[in-house]
């Protein structure tokens, strides 16, 4: 199946949700190209950027699972085409 590159942006407003986030991300670690986390202490949030190379189904599944966690916001941006 064809894969695509996607960027998943996560804003964490409830730091108690980090264990759930990390658990889900670990499930999809084989697809991850990179991950960057930035704590923004002045605003009491954390920003996580994930680059993933996977099928549409896998990317959607990961985004959906993350989106169900309370206290975070998730947005996904896809590359136009896969190779």
N, C-alpha and C positions, 0 to 999 in steps of 0.2 A: 504494500500500500504506500501511496505517496505521503511524505511528511511535509510539514510546514514549520517555519520558525515563528514563534509567537513570543511576545513580551507580556508578562503578567505583572501588573502593578498592584501592590497591596498596601493599604494604609491601615495600620493597627492602632485603634483608639482604646482598646481594652487589653492591657498587657497580660491579663489572666488567660487570654486566648492563645498565647504563644505556643504552649505545648500541643494544642490541637493543630495549629498551623504547621509546626515542625513535623508532627506525625504524618500529616497528609503529604507534605513535601517529600518526606522520606520514602513514601510509597511510590512516588514518581521520579525518584532520583536518577534512574537509568536514562531518562529523557532530557535531563537538565544539562544545559550547556554552561550556565553560570548563574550565580546568585549574589546579590548584594543587599545588605541590610544597613540602614542608617537610623540610629536613634536620634530623635529630635526632642531632646529633653525640655527645651524651653516651651514647647507646645504639648508635651506629654503624649507624643505619638511616636511610632516607628514606621519607616517606609521600607518595604522590601520589593526588590525588582528581581524577577525570575525570567531567564531566557530559556526556552524549551524548544526542542526539535522533535516533533511527534505528529501522529495523525490528528485530523480534526477531532475525532472521537475522544482521543486521550486528552487533548488540550481542553475540550469542552467539559470532560469529566472532572479534571483537576480544577478548573475554574468554578464549576458548579459546587463541588465539595467545599472549596474555600469560601464561596459566597454564602454558604449556609451557616458559617460561624458568626455568632453574634459579636459585635464590637469591631468588625473589620469591614473595609470597602475594597472590592476587587474589580479591576478592569483588565480586559485582555485585548491586545492589538495583534492582528495576524499579518504575516507577510502576504503579498498578493498571490504568489504562486509557490509551489513546492518544487523541489528538484530531487 
